[in-house]
Amino acid sequence: MTKILFVCVENACRSQMAEGFAREFGKGKVEAFSAGTHPSGQVNPNAIKAMQEGGIDISRQISKGFDVLPLVEFDYVVTMGCGNECPNIPAKQRLDWKIPSPKGRPLEAFITSSNLIKNHVRTLLNTIK
């Protein structure tokens, strides 16, 4: 199975949404993970709501750092636009989607981000198949 790691600073919004989409759309084909350089300790409630509006439940996911990831070689590491704060995790391929952070903004911004991320995840999964 293809292993994908999604990375953002707090692992509370964008990378959590990407992990949720990849798990849902890539069932049986990919293993999806997410982590942050400075994990917040919780998934943003608006990220959970935005995903629920799209029919995906990420309420059981946890904000985490790189220290809890499995020791595997990732096929893809996808950063969400965290710039210099994103560490250089070894992977066969690295992508940067430059998704603006919705943190501190209204629910509509989270929905916009989740739609962008959903499209990126679908495109990525289509290239993997």
C-alpha positions as CSV (number, residue, x, y, z in Angstrom):
1,M,0.0,0.0,0.0
2,T,1.1,3.5,-0.8
3,K,2.0,5.5,2.4
4,I,1.2,9.2,2.5
5,L,2.1,11.6,5.2
6,F,0.3,15.0,5.3
7,V,2.1,17.8,7.3
8,C,1.2,21.2,8.6
9,V,2.4,23.2,11.6
10,E,-0.1,22.3,14.3
11,N,-1.6,19.1,12.8
12,A,-5.0,20.6,13.7
13,C,-6.7,21.6,10.5
14,R,-5.3,21.1,7.0
15,S,-3.2,17.9,7.4
16,Q,-6.0,16.4,9.5
17,M,-8.5,17.0,6.7
18,A,-6.1,15.6,4.1
19,E,-5.6,12.5,6.2
20,G,-9.4,12.1,6.5
21,F,-10.0,12.4,2.8
22,A,-7.1,10.1,1.9
23,R,-8.4,7.4,4.3
24,E,-11.9,7.7,2.9
25,F,-11.1,7.9,-0.8
26,G,-8.1,5.7,-0.7
27,K,-9.5,2.8,1.3
28,G,-7.5,-0.4,0.5
29,K,-5.0,1.5,-1.6
30,V,-3.2,3.9,0.7
31,E,-2.2,4.3,4.3
32,A,-2.7,7.9,5.3
33,F,-0.9,9.7,8.2
34,S,-0.6,13.3,9.4
35,A,1.7,15.1,11.8
36,G,2.7,18.6,12.7
37,T,5.9,20.4,13.7
38,H,4.2,21.9,16.7
39,P,1.1,19.8,17.3
40,S,-1.7,21.7,19.1
41,G,-2.9,18.6,20.9
42,Q,-6.4,18.7,19.4
43,V,-8.1,18.8,16.0
44,N,-9.7,22.1,15.4
45,P,-13.5,21.9,16.0
46,N,-14.2,23.8,12.8
47,A,-12.1,21.3,10.8
48,I,-14.2,18.5,12.3
49,K,-17.4,20.4,11.4
50,A,-16.3,21.2,7.8
51,M,-15.4,17.5,7.2
52,Q,-18.8,16.4,8.7
53,E,-20.5,18.6,6.2
54,G,-18.8,16.6,3.5
55,G,-19.7,13.3,5.2
56,I,-16.3,12.4,6.7
57,D,-15.8,12.0,10.4
58,I,-12.3,13.1,11.7
59,S,-13.5,13.6,15.3
60,R,-11.5,10.6,16.5
61,Q,-8.2,11.8,14.9
62,I,-5.6,13.3,17.2
63,S,-3.1,16.1,16.7
64,K,0.3,14.6,16.9
65,G,4.0,15.2,16.2
66,F,6.5,13.2,14.2
67,D,7.6,11.1,17.1
68,V,4.5,8.9,17.1
69,L,4.6,8.1,13.4
70,P,5.5,4.6,12.3
71,L,9.1,4.0,11.2
72,V,8.3,3.5,7.5
73,E,9.5,4.9,4.3
74,F,6.8,7.3,3.0
75,D,5.9,7.2,-0.7
76,Y,4.6,10.8,-0.5
77,V,5.1,13.6,2.0
78,V,2.6,16.4,1.4
79,T,3.1,19.7,3.1
80,M,0.2,22.2,3.3
81,G,2.3,25.3,2.8
82,C,4.0,25.5,6.2
83,G,7.2,26.9,4.6
84,N,10.4,26.7,6.7
85,E,8.5,25.1,9.6
86,C,8.0,21.9,7.7
87,P,10.8,19.4,8.4
88,N,12.5,17.4,5.7
89,I,10.9,14.0,6.2
90,P,12.4,11.5,3.7
91,A,10.0,10.3,1.1
92,K,10.1,9.0,-2.5
93,Q,8.1,12.2,-3.5
94,R,7.5,15.5,-1.8
95,L,4.6,17.8,-2.7
96,D,3.6,21.2,-1.3
97,W,0.0,22.2,-1.8
98,K,0.2,25.7,-0.3
99,I,-3.2,25.6,1.2
100,P,-3.9,28.7,3.3
101,S,-4.5,28.0,7.0
102,P,-8.1,28.6,8.0
103,K,-7.1,28.8,11.7
104,G,-8.9,31.6,13.5
105,R,-11.3,32.2,10.7
106,P,-15.0,31.3,10.4
107,L,-16.4,27.9,9.5
108,E,-16.7,29.0,5.8
109,A,-12.9,29.3,5.6
110,F,-12.6,25.7,6.8
111,I,-15.1,24.5,4.3
112,T,-13.2,26.3,1.5
113,S,-9.9,24.7,2.7
114,S,-11.5,21.3,2.9
115,N,-12.8,21.6,-0.7
116,L,-9.3,22.6,-1.9
117,I,-7.8,19.7,0.0
118,K,-10.4,17.2,-1.2
119,N,-9.6,18.1,-4.8
120,H,-5.9,17.8,-4.2
121,V,-6.3,14.4,-2.5
122,R,-8.5,13.1,-5.3
123,T,-5.9,14.2,-7.9
124,L,-3.1,12.6,-5.9
125,L,-5.0,9.3,-5.5
126,N,-5.7,9.3,-9.3
127,T,-2.0,9.5,-10.0
128,I,-1.3,6.6,-7.6
129,K,-3.9,4.2,-9.1
